[in-house]
Amino acid sequence: MKKITTLVFSALLLAGLGMAKTKWDMHVAWPPSNFHTKGVVKFADLVAQKTGGQLEIVVHPGGALGFKGQEVLGAVRSGTLPIAELFMGNARGDDPIFGLTSVPLLVKNYDEAWKLYQIAKPYYEKALDRQNAKLLYAVPWPPSGIYTKNLLRSTADFKGLKIRTYDANSAEFVTLLGGQGIAIPFSELYTALSTGLVNGVLTSTQTGVDAKLWEVTNYFHRINYAFPLNMVIVNKQDFEKLPADEQKAILDAAAEVEAYQWKESKKADLASEIALKTHGMKVITNITPELQSAMEDAAQKILAKWLQEAGPTGEEIIKAFRGK
C-alpha cells in the first residue's frame, strides 16, 4: 500500500511539474487608453485562454518597465525582455528595413499600407531573426499629420518651427521643408510644447488625443505623412522553448489580434479626429498645392536615401509595391 501511495504521489508531482506556468512581462510604451495597448491586452488575454492559463503575459503599459524606444529590440534580443510591443522605426538602427513604414507619402491609405506590409513582412521576419527575435504581429498607427499653433500654407510657414518628430525619416522631412525636427520622448511632449521647447508635432490623431494637444496647439494638418507600424516581437529562445501547442496558441492569437487591430486603427483615427474637433482643434484637409508639391519633393529625397541604405532588399520591396 505504501508503495502504491508513493507511486501515486510521484505521478502527481511529475504531472504538476509538467503543468508549470510560464510568465512573461511585456513592455508597452503607450498609455492604457491607447488602442495599441488595448490590442496588446486583448492578445495577452487570448494567449491565456488558448493555453489554458499556462502562459501568462503581464502587460506593462506607459513604459513602466523603464525601457526607451531604441532600447527595446536590444532588450528582446538579449532576453532581458521576453516580449515587447514597439514602434518599428525605433529599430532602424538595428536594420534599415525597419525605416520603411515611415517613408513619407509612400502609401496613401490603409489598403496601400496593408499591401506594403504584406510585401515587406517576410523581410521584417528575416531581419528580426537576425536579431534573435520573432515577429508576432504588426499594426499601423493612424496616418501622421502636423500639429501647430499656426496654419501651414507653404514652406515659408515652417521657418522657425521646431517640430517634435518620431524617427530619422520624419526629422529629415521637417528639415527639408524648412523647419527643425526634434526628438523628444512622448512622456515629455506636453511639457516641451507648453514651455516652447517645440512648437509643433508630427504624429497621429490618436497621439493628439493621448497628449491632449488641443491644449497647446490649434491646427492638425492631415497630410497622411505615413502609416507607421508598431510590432509585437518575442525573444526567439523564449518562444522556441515553449511546447508546440503553446507556440501555436501564440501565433493563432497574434493573427486574430492583427486582423482586429487593423480595423481598430481606422476606428481610432475617426474617433480621435472627432475628439480633436470637439476640443476646438481645427483639422485641415485641404493642403495648398504649393505645400503639397514641397512635401512630395521631400518625400522623394527621403525614399532615395532609404533605398540607398536598404540596398537590393529595398528595391525589391518598392518594385513589388508599385507593380514594376
N, C-alpha and C positions, 0 to 999 in steps of 0.2 A: 504493500500500500504506500509505504514511504517513497519507494522508487517511482511509482506512478505519479505521486504528487510532485516529486522533483522534476519529472519529465514534463508534466503539465506546466509547472512554473517556468521551466526553461523555454518551452514553446511560446508561452505568453510574453516572456521577456524578449525573445527574438522577434516576435511579431511587433512588440512595442518599439523595438529599435528600428524595425523596418518602416514604422509609421512616423519616424522623426520628421518634424516640421521644418521647413526652410523659411527663413525670414530675410527679406531684402529691404533695406532702406533706400528710398528713391528720391533723388534730387529733382526739384521743380523750381524754376526761378520766379514764376508768376503768382499773383495773389489767388486765394481760393475762389474768388468770384470770376476769374478769367476762364473762358471756355476751354483753353488748352488744359488748365488744371482740372477742370471738371471732367474732361475726357480721360485724363490720367487716372483720376479716381474711379471712373467707370471701368477702365482697363483693369485696375487692381481688384475691383470687386468681381469682375468676370473671371479673372485668374483664380481667385479664391473659390468661386463657385465651381469652375471647371476642374479644379484639382481637389475638390472636397476638403478645402481648407489646409491642404498640405503645403502649399506655397503662399506665404503671406507677404504682400508688397505694401510697405508702410510709406505713404506719400508724405513728403515734407515740402509744402509749398512756400513761396516767398523767399526762396534761397536760404531756408532755415538751417541747412547743413553747412553753410558757410562757403560754398564754392562759387567763384566768379565765372562768368560766361566762358572765357577762354581756357579755364582750368578743367572744365567738366569732362571733355573727351579724354584728357590725360588721366583723370581720376578713374574713369571707367576702364581705360586701357591697362592701368596698373592693378586694378581690382580693388582700389580704395573705395570706389562706388560700384556695387554690383549692377546697378541700373540707373538710368537718368533720362530726363527729357531736356533737350537743349535746342537753342536756335542754331540751325545748321551753319549759318555764316560765321559763327564763333569758332568753328573748326577749320576755317580756311587756312590757317597757319600750319595745320597738320597735313592738308591736301587741298590744292586749288579747286578740286571738283566741288567742294562744299560752298564755294562762292557763286555757283551757277544761279541759284534761285533768287539772288538779289542783284543780278544783272538787270539794269533798269530798262523798262519798256519792252522787254523781250516777249512777255506774254500780256495779253490784253484782258483776259477774263478767266474765270475758274475752269472752263473747259480746256483752254490752252494750258493753264497751269497743271491740270491733271495729265494732259498729253505729254508735257515736258517731263513730269515726274515719272511717268511710265517708261519713257525712253531712257531717262537718266538713272532710274532705280538700280539696274544691275551694276552700274559704275559706282554708285554710292555704296552698294553692298561690298564690292571688291575693295574699295578704299577703306571701309570700316574693318574689313577682315584683316587688312594690313596693320590696323590699329588695335588688333586683338579685341574687336567689338563686333556685335551683330545688330543689324537694323531690324527693328520690330515693326515700326510704322512711322509714317510722316504725315503732317497736316499743315496746310498753309495758314498764315495769318491773312486776315482781310487785307486788301490792297493798300499799300502805303501811300500817304499823301503828306502835304506840308502844312503844319500849323504855324501861324504867325500872328502878330498883333495888327499888321497892316496888310492890305490887299497886294498880291503879287500880279503884275501885268506884264513885266518884261525883266530881262536880266539886270536892268538898272536898279530894280527894286531889291535885288539881292545884295547890293553894295552895303557893307556894314552888318549884314546879317550873320549871326553866329548860331548855327543850327545843329541841334543835337542829332547825330546820325548813329546808325547801329552796326555798321561794319565799314570795311575799306571801300567797297563799291559806292555806298551811299555818301560817304565823306567826299570821295572824288567827284561825284555827281554834283554836290552842292558847290564844291570849289570851282568846277568848270562853269557853273552858272554865275559865279562872281561872289559867292558867299564863303563862309568858313565852316567846314564840318568839324564838330567837336564830339569826342567820345565821352559820354557820361553814363554811369550806371542808372538803371531805371529808378532805383531807390533814392537817387539824388536829383532826379529830373525836376520835380516840382520846386524844390529849393533853388535850383540853378535858374529856372525861369523867373522865380519871384525876386531874385537878387540881381538879375541882369547878366549872369554869367553866360547864359544863352538867351536868345530872343526868338527862337523858333525850334520846331521839332519835325523831323521826318519820321513818321510812324503811322500806324493804322488807326481806324476809328475805335477799335477795341481798346488800344492803349490810351487813346484820348479819354475814354471813359474811366479806365483804371486809374489814370493820373489826374482826373478832373481838370483837363486842360482848358475848359471853358472859363476857369477862374484866372488864368494867366495868359491866354491868347484869345483872339477874336475870330480868326478865319481858319477853316480847314479847306485846303485846295485839293480836290480829289483828282490827282494826276495819274492814279493807277501805276505808280512807280514800279512796283513788283509785288508778287505774291510769295514772299519768302517762307520757307518751310521750317518747322520745328520737327525734330526727330526724337523718337524713343529708341534708345540703344541699351544693350546689355553686354556685360563682360562675357567674352566667348567661353572661358573656362567655367564660369558660374552657370552658364546656360547648358553647356555640354555635360556637366556632371549631374544634372537633373535626370530622373527617369524619363524614358521616351514618352510616356503618356503625359507627363507634366510639360515637357517641351512642346508637344502637340497642343496642349491646352493653352500655352502662352501664345503660340502662333495663331491659333484659332481666335483667341481673344483679341489679338493685335489686328487681325484682318477685319473683325467685326467693328472694332472701335475706329479704325482708319476710315472705313466707309461712312460710319456715323458722323465722325468729326469733320469730314469734308463738307457735309451738309450743314453742320453746326457753324462752321466758319462763315458760310454765306448768311446764315441767320444772325450771327453775331455782328456781321458788318451792317446789316439793315437795322438791327435793334440799336446798335451803337450810334449810327447816324441820327436816328430819331432822338436818342438821348442827348446828343450834341446840340441838335436844333432846339430841343426842349429847354436846354440851359442857356440859350441865347447865342450859340455858335452859328456863324454864317458859313454854310457849306457851299463852296464854289465848284461848279462842274463845268462851266464854260471857260476853259483856259484860252487865253488870247493866242492867235496864230503865231505871233512873234515869240511868245514864251514856249509854245509847243515845239516850234522849229528848233529853238535853242536846246530844249531838253532832248530832242531826238538826236541832235548832233553830239551832245554829251554822252548819250547812251551808246552811240556807235563807237565812240572812242573807248568807253569802258568795256564794251564787248570785245573789241580788238585786243585790248590789254589782257582780258581774261583768257581769250583764246591762245594768246602767246604763252601764258602761264600754264594752261591746261594741256597744251600740245595736241597731238593727234586725237586724244580722247575727247577734248572739247570740240574739235572739228567734226568728229563722228556724231556727237550729240546734236549739234546745231544743224548739221546737214539733214539728219533724220527728222528733226523737229520741223524744219522748213520744207521737207519733202524733196530735197535735192539729192 
